[in-house]
């Protein structure tokens, strides 16, 4: 009797384990004819739409410091996608600082502004609604050792001129 009960329990556990493993399988995607007609976000009325491509205009001379001590300053003067002035600094607590103050050559105007230095440091500036984003790439040489890994883009509010 005990042997039969053990056999039944063991068989039940194998079936349960097999069922669990089978439930981990991935079903193949439904054929296109079986998928519902759903508008893509950019096609749906009142939904996301691409930003218009237009020359960037922004002027800011701002600084900020967050509660953790991360601080940045930015001087930005761009008129009709032509950079008149640009410089920025970033200070990261217990890491170091970065200085992005040229010399830069403007290499692109649309759809976003791009500045590039001879050392490979690239600054990309683009608009997102009422905000302008200033991002940095390949700029580790302009920072204290290891600091560039912690640099975030600088966001400038176009209407107030403040940055964060």
N, C-alpha and C positions, 0 to 999 in steps of 0.2 A: 504494500500500500504506500509506504513512504517513497519507494523508488518511483512509483507511478506519479505521485504528487511532485517529486523533484523533476521528473521528466516534463510534466505539464508546465511547471513554473519556468524551467529552462527554455522550453519551446516558446512560451509566452513572452519571455524577455527577448529572445531572438527576433520574434515578430515585431515587438515594440521597437527595438533598436533599428531593425530594417525599415520600419515605417518612419522613424525619425530621420534616418539618413536619406530616405527617398524624398522627404519634405524639403530637404536642403537643395534639391535640384532646381535648375532654372528652366522655366518654360520658354520655348521659342517665341519671338515676337509675333503678334497677330498679323496676318496679311493686311496690306494697305486697305483693301476693300472692307475689312472688318473693323478698322479704326474709325472712331467718330470724327466728324468734320469739326475741327477746332481751329479758330483763327490764330495765327502767330501773334505774339504780343505787339509787334510793330504794325500789324494789319488790323487789329481789333480797334473799333472806334472808342475814343476816350482812353486808350491805353498808352503804353510806352511808344514814343516816336523818336526817330533819330534826331540828334541835335542839328540845328541848321549850321551849314558851313558858312561862316562869316568871319571877317577879320577881327582879331581879338583887340579889345580896348580895356585897359585896366591901369590904374595908378594907385600905388600903395607904398606907405613907409610905416611898417608895423613891427611890433614885437609882442611875444607872449611867453608865459611860463605856466606850465600846468602844476597840479598839486604834487606831482612826483619830482618836480624840479627840471623837467625837460623844457628847454627854452629855445626859441628861434627868433631871428630878426630877418626882415626881408625889405628890400627896396626894389620896387617894380614899377617901371614906366613903359608901357607898351601902347602905341597908338597905331591903329589900322594895321595890326600884326607886325609892326616895325618896332624892335626893341630899342628904346632910347637909353634906358638904364636898368641894370640888374646887379644885385649882390644879395647874398644871404649868408647867415651863420646859424649853426645849430650847436647847442651845448647839451650834452647828455651826462647826467650825474653819474659819477664813478666810472665813466667810460672815456670822456674827452670831448673834443669839439671838432667842428668842420667849418671851413671857410670856402664859400663859393663866390669869389669876387673877381673872376676873369683872369686873364683875358679870354673872352669868348667870341666866337664868330657865329652869326645867325645863319643856320643851314636850312631852315624851313619856316614858312609863314602860315601855310594852311595844310591840313585842317587844324593843326596845332603848331605852336611856335617851338622851335628847337634851337638850342644854343650848344655849341661844341667847342671844347678847348683842345689845344695841341696834345695835352696829356691823356686825351680820350674821355675826359669827364663830359657827360652830356646832361643838359637840363632840358626837360620837356615841360611846357606850360600849356594847359588847355582849360577850356571852360566846361563847367557842369552846372547849368542853370545860373544861379546868381553867385556861384562860387568859381574861383579860379584855382586850379591845382598846379603846384610847382613840384615836379618829381626829379629825382637825381639818379643817374646810373653811371657806373664805372668811375666813381669819384673818390675811391678809397685813398688816393694819394693826397687829397685835400683835407684829410682828417687825421686825428691822432690815431695811432695804431689800434686797429680793431673796432674803432668807433663807427665806421660807415655801416657796419652790419645792423646798427640800431637806429639809423636815420629813417624817419618817416617823411612823406611829402608834406609840404607846407600848404595849407588851405587859406586862401584870401577871400573874404567876403567882398564882393564887388561893390555893393551898395554902401557899406560902412567903411571899407578900407582896412578893417581889422583882420588879423590872421590868427589861426589856431592850428 
